[in-house]
């Protein structure tokens, strides 16, 4: 299944509820929530009070991307805010296996993100334990960056590895994803797509539908 995950970071914070409802009604499947601590990445975004408030106004899957140092410290708190999936960075976890187990024990889906320069081989042993891997196609911390082309090669490599170790693995891509390049990502093997500016700049509902039209063309293939 192909899933669009609009990134809240690019939304208009003056009217978050309206924008979230617009993308939900248009057919988005996930809401991508970037939690940043100003240490693992330079920026600080939003935290648990925002997540908890939004949980009350949408039924979208909460895909929480933890761009923080040692994210295992916050797993139970994030679960309490309504998360369905927690994604942690391989580079931020001293004991990645332990953190993944914490997420699973909390009853949530577990995902691991890789920065652009981190090879997919770093997940060889943990891959069977994951629900999703996020390939960062920009350097994390800021929205509106350009897509890094070699991310396509990483997606292909990861899909090949997953076929052997975890065939049901979701592969998510985040950074510079647009309706114009998402087809290439689908062909490479990705199936979950984070889009910030490409969704929230202009008419969010219309932008979501543009992505879904592309998805439909690929899903209709025999």
Buried (B, 14 or more C-beta within 10 A) or exposed (E): EBBBBBBBBBBEEEEBEEBBBBBBEBEBBBBBBBBBBEEBBEBEBBBBEBBBBBBEEBEBBBBBBBBBBBBBEBBEEBBBBBBBBBBBBBBBBEEBEEBBBBBBEBEBBBBBBBBBEBEBEBBEEBBEBBBBBBBBBBEBBEBEBEBBEEBBEBBBBBBEBBEEBBEEBBBBBBBBBBBEBBEEBBEBBBBBBBBBBBBBBEEBBEBBBBBBEBBEEEEEEE
